[in-house]
Every structure is written in structure tokens, then in C-alpha cells.
Amino acid sequence: MLKLLREHFFLPFCSDRSTIQNIILRYCLEEELNVVMNEKSHIFSDTAVFQAKSVKSDWHGDYARRGLYNVFAMHARFNHEAFSSLLGPSATYVTILRDPADAFESIYSYYNFRKQGPFKDHTFEQFVKE
């Protein structure tokens, strides 16, 4: 799979993939691959569909125009047109599937629902029953 990264590789948003993201980004650093990055976070958006204009940097325009990006491994919602504009039409797309119940519990914890909103102080089990 790491050989794929030399071509053009995309790993979209999904729960529990930060370890894979870390491995890929370390490999990219070692191999001097060009990675689409977000200036402020490892997530472009967890609600909005990704737009290429979301990538903001001094060098981005040149990299996008010249097709210099090799890898997109940030959390983002899939948008084939936007990713193709950054990685080229021959990009390989890979994702990780997770059991929906496990993903839901992970989201409950990640967004700290136990400490906010109408379900404040509910355990996960109570949250699900409500």
C-alpha cells in the first residue's frame, strides 16, 4: 500500500483512523511526498462536504495547478471532484469501514456529549435509550 502513496492517495474522514493517518503522514515526511494539509487542524470539516477552496496556503495554488500533491490523509467528507482537482484523475481512494454502533459511541465520546446539551450527565447507555 505504501507504494500507492507515490501515485496519489486519499484517505477520507472516518472514525478511528488517526493511527493510520499518523503512519501515512510519517511515511510522507520520510519520503518527501507532498501532502494536502489544513492550516489549523487535522479536520477540514466533519459536517460539510470538502471543497478544494478549503485548502489555504501560500503554496497551494501552485501545487494544485501543477498537480504536485501526492496524498490527502486529513479528515474530510468525500467530494470526488474536489479531490480529483488536487490529486489528479488517477488518484487511488481508500477508506476504513467501522461498525456503525462503534462509530456512534466514538462520536458520543469525541464530541463530549456527556458534558453538554440536552443529554448532559447521561451515560452513553442512557443517551442511546433516550
Secondary structure, 3 states (H helix, E strand, C coil): CCCHHHHCEECCCCCCCHHHHHHHHHHHHHHCCCEECCCCCCECCCCCECCHHHCCCCCHHHHHHHCCCCEECCECECCHHHHHHHHCCCCEECCCCCCHHHHHHHHHHHCCHHHCHHHCCCCHHHHHHC
